[in-house]
Amino acid sequence: MKTLPAVDVVIVGGGWTGLLMAKELGTRAAVSVVVLERGEPRKGADYFATMDELDYAIRLHMMQDLSRETATLRHNARQRAFPLRQHGAFLPGSGVGGAGEHWNGISPRYLPDCFELLSRTIEKYGSERLPEDHSLQDWCVTYDELEPQYERVEALMGISGKAGNIRGKQIEGGNIFEGWRNSEYPTPPTKIPYLSAMFRDAARDVGYHPYPTPAATNSQPYTNPDGIARAGCTYCGFCERFGCMIGAKAQPTNTLLPVIEKKKNVSIRTGARVRRIVHEAAQKGRRARGVIYIDASGEEVFQPAELVFLASWTLNNTRLLLLSGIGEPYDVDTGKGTVGKNLTHQVFFPAATVFFEKPLNRFMGSAAAGIRVSDLDGDVFDHRALPFLRGGILEVLSLGFRPIANFGVVPQTVRTTWGSEWKKAALHYYDRTGSINVAAEHLAYRDNYMDLDPTYRDYFGDPLLRLTLDWRDNERRLAEFMTAKSVEISRAMGAREIVPFSGLKHYDGARYQTTHVQGGTIMGNSPDRSVVNPYLQHWQMSNLFILGASTFPQSGSANPTPTLLALAYRAADKIVGRYLKNPAALV
Ligand SMILES: Cc1cc2nc3c(=O)[nH]c(=O)nc-3n(C[C@H](O)[C@H](O)[C@H](O)COP(=O)(O)OP(=O)(O)OC[C@H]3O[C@@H](n4cnc5c(N)ncnc54)[C@H](O)[C@@H]3O)c2cc1C
């Protein structure tokens, strides 16, 4: 094994969180930073010719290579898990920029009470209302503490939107249920395409408070506080699963990389796949010494470092801790141990598929251009008489319909699945179809967790991560409720035919939901119940920090990226302001 000269900081993973930390430390402190990224190099200019639906959106050009490493899945601990051999429920990214290159850019904040879910729920409804097998906990950081960091994230990306609550003053047209914000969004809302506008009007008629989806696909040209200028969106519709051709969608390569590239003290090594965090027991607590990775030529390399960051996304962060023997793995039988617990996946489903007689011009769009309703989110509405806790948002996005993925949806009144009648209907309805989607909270349960699979291994011989995950009645009932509300709005939209969602039943590893998977290395205020402290520092290893949604104790209904970046900014401030001067536990 080759040993390299030591660096101050090594960061595993070159996605949103890894590159944000590299930029913050590399520009604000006199430290040498190396980012190790398993995938290929990327830059904004690479996307000039990416409008290839087959290659990018169907064959998933930018995602993790599942023939080399994947995860296994089962619904409960009595079952044997099987490898996910095709991409399904989520789409892990690979390459510089990570999943942030091909994300949608939907960028809401978490509701304030998400961060204190356990205590607020008990306070309002009593502990008897909690599901018997829940594993909820407070985050030990509050919305108020994170608000300035959310503002920095929005400024970094130039988020387009309409505020609904500025310093406590409710503003019509924005999300009046959101937590307080110090300021308006950096750029105005995106254009609202036709179907989303129909949803907005119908939702208002039904009595809800629709507002434009907060979008990292910028509505107009924008220059961020680092002086990085980006174009406004042209609504070509090639966003989700693609890098943006003109840079209107905020991505790590067009916001963070241009700053990092100018810094001589920061370097990014691609084709560097980290297998282990090397650590030792020192007299006063344990320390990480660096990481071992396989480089692009296949050689094993030891990179020593004073400070180690895991920024390799939820599943990889958890797996690297387990493979490296850091912390106590969660034991589902005893409830002891913390690494791997509280696996959650944002609940997402098409609550109502709607068919119209008029064309909707759905070829135009942008991955985050749309309208949402938060009247049924979190605890915005009273749950005393309802058979479930918490809620979610209803949304009509106008992503830009593409012919391969979106062709072939016909109403149930078309009674054939082949032949000329079906073809005629499929052509007719191609631009007359849409859906009201729901994104909802997923509570944490004792039996939803991750550990190392005893049977299956990756290309390098390391055990795969095993996911044990299923829905509970809380999610199933919530889905039924949200489906009924979506059907009501669909009627008000004047849909000719409405097909309601058929229900959640069991967790489906084949149906794409979102790549919003949380937990495994969760944060909290005690090493007995969490892996990292509220500054994302490992409880037992003070020179190891973990970034990303693996630190979320449970899933909010909101998409996670603004929250995970807000937490990364908060950790960076503490590391620059305190840790680098006195490397010790921050809590
Ligand atoms: C199709 C899609 C749409 C999305 N839309 C939205 C959205 O609208 N809103 C939202 O908030 N979020 C969205 N997301 C999620 C968002 O992309 C993630 O929350 C975000 O990218 C997480 O950042 P991260 O740094 O934690 O991980 P990532 O961006 O996944 O980066 C992790 C990096 O680590 C690298 N890595 C992994 N293992 C290793 C290893 N062993 N050694 C070296 N490198 C390694 C990976 O290759 C990857 O580049 C979407 C994701 C996808 C896939």
PDBQT file of the ligand as one rigid body, heavy atoms in Angstrom, charges set to zero:
ROOT
HETATM    1  C1  LIG A 601     -32.613  12.683  -9.463  1.00  0.00    +0.000 C 
HETATM    2  C2  LIG A 601     -32.429  13.423  -8.163  1.00  0.00    +0.000 A 
HETATM    3  C3  LIG A 601     -33.209  14.541  -7.876  1.00  0.00    +0.000 A 
HETATM    4  C4  LIG A 601     -33.032  15.230  -6.675  1.00  0.00    +0.000 A 
HETATM    5  N1  LIG A 601     -33.773  16.342  -6.445  1.00  0.00    +0.000 NA
HETATM    6  C5  LIG A 601     -33.622  17.013  -5.286  1.00  0.00    +0.000 A 
HETATM    7  C6  LIG A 601     -34.374  18.188  -5.042  1.00  0.00    +0.000 A 
HETATM    8  O1  LIG A 601     -35.143  18.636  -5.889  1.00  0.00    +0.000 OA
HETATM    9  N2  LIG A 601     -34.212  18.832  -3.849  1.00  0.00    +0.000 N 
HETATM   10  C7  LIG A 601     -33.359  18.361  -2.892  1.00  0.00    +0.000 A 
HETATM   11  O2  LIG A 601     -33.271  18.966  -1.817  1.00  0.00    +0.000 OA
HETATM   12  N3  LIG A 601     -32.608  17.257  -3.124  1.00  0.00    +0.000 NA
HETATM   13  C8  LIG A 601     -32.719  16.578  -4.292  1.00  0.00    +0.000 A 
HETATM   14  N4  LIG A 601     -31.973  15.467  -4.525  1.00  0.00    +0.000 N 
HETATM   15  C9  LIG A 601     -31.075  15.015  -3.459  1.00  0.00    +0.000 C 
HETATM   16  C10 LIG A 601     -29.768  15.779  -3.476  1.00  0.00    +0.000 C 
HETATM   17  O3  LIG A 601     -29.117  15.557  -4.691  1.00  0.00    +0.000 OA
HETATM   18  C11 LIG A 601     -28.936  15.324  -2.287  1.00  0.00    +0.000 C 
HETATM   19  O4  LIG A 601     -29.622  15.678  -1.095  1.00  0.00    +0.000 OA
HETATM   20  C12 LIG A 601     -27.562  15.953  -2.236  1.00  0.00    +0.000 C 
HETATM   21  O5  LIG A 601     -26.881  15.811  -3.439  1.00  0.00    +0.000 OA
HETATM   22  C13 LIG A 601     -26.789  15.305  -1.105  1.00  0.00    +0.000 C 
HETATM   23  O6  LIG A 601     -25.490  15.828  -1.056  1.00  0.00    +0.000 OA
HETATM   24  P1  LIG A 601     -24.326  14.934  -0.440  1.00  0.00    +0.000 P 
HETATM   25  O7  LIG A 601     -23.078  15.719  -0.543  1.00  0.00    +0.000 OA
HETATM   26  O8  LIG A 601     -24.748  14.438   0.879  1.00  0.00    +0.000 OA
HETATM   27  O9  LIG A 601     -24.268  13.634  -1.376  1.00  0.00    +0.000 OA
HETATM   28  P2  LIG A 601     -24.009  13.482  -2.938  1.00  0.00    +0.000 P 
HETATM   29  O10 LIG A 601     -24.372  14.671  -3.682  1.00  0.00    +0.000 OA
HETATM   30  O11 LIG A 601     -24.644  12.187  -3.328  1.00  0.00    +0.000 OA
HETATM   31  O12 LIG A 601     -22.427  13.316  -3.035  1.00  0.00    +0.000 OA
HETATM   32  C14 LIG A 601     -21.769  12.227  -2.462  1.00  0.00    +0.000 C 
HETATM   33  C15 LIG A 601     -20.517  11.957  -3.280  1.00  0.00    +0.000 C 
HETATM   34  O13 LIG A 601     -19.727  11.005  -2.567  1.00  0.00    +0.000 OA
HETATM   35  C16 LIG A 601     -19.143  10.127  -3.503  1.00  0.00    +0.000 C 
HETATM   36  N5  LIG A 601     -18.819   8.877  -2.808  1.00  0.00    +0.000 N 
HETATM   37  C17 LIG A 601     -19.660   7.959  -2.312  1.00  0.00    +0.000 A 
HETATM   38  N6  LIG A 601     -18.986   6.947  -1.748  1.00  0.00    +0.000 NA
HETATM   39  C18 LIG A 601     -17.671   7.238  -1.879  1.00  0.00    +0.000 A 
HETATM   40  C19 LIG A 601     -16.477   6.568  -1.508  1.00  0.00    +0.000 A 
HETATM   41  N7  LIG A 601     -16.519   5.409  -0.850  1.00  0.00    +0.000 N 
HETATM   42  N8  LIG A 601     -15.295   7.139  -1.814  1.00  0.00    +0.000 NA
HETATM   43  C20 LIG A 601     -15.241   8.346  -2.481  1.00  0.00    +0.000 A 
HETATM   44  N9  LIG A 601     -16.349   9.003  -2.885  1.00  0.00    +0.000 NA
HETATM   45  C21 LIG A 601     -17.552   8.466  -2.569  1.00  0.00    +0.000 A 
HETATM   46  C22 LIG A 601     -20.209   9.954  -4.557  1.00  0.00    +0.000 C 
HETATM   47  O14 LIG A 601     -19.665   9.490  -5.780  1.00  0.00    +0.000 OA
HETATM   48  C23 LIG A 601     -20.807  11.354  -4.640  1.00  0.00    +0.000 C 
HETATM   49  O15 LIG A 601     -20.197  12.122  -5.637  1.00  0.00    +0.000 OA
HETATM   50  C24 LIG A 601     -32.097  14.772  -5.727  1.00  0.00    +0.000 A 
HETATM   51  C25 LIG A 601     -31.311  13.642  -6.014  1.00  0.00    +0.000 A 
HETATM   52  C26 LIG A 601     -31.471  12.980  -7.229  1.00  0.00    +0.000 A 
HETATM   53  C27 LIG A 601     -30.613  11.797  -7.527  1.00  0.00    +0.000 C 
ENDROOT
TORSDOF 0
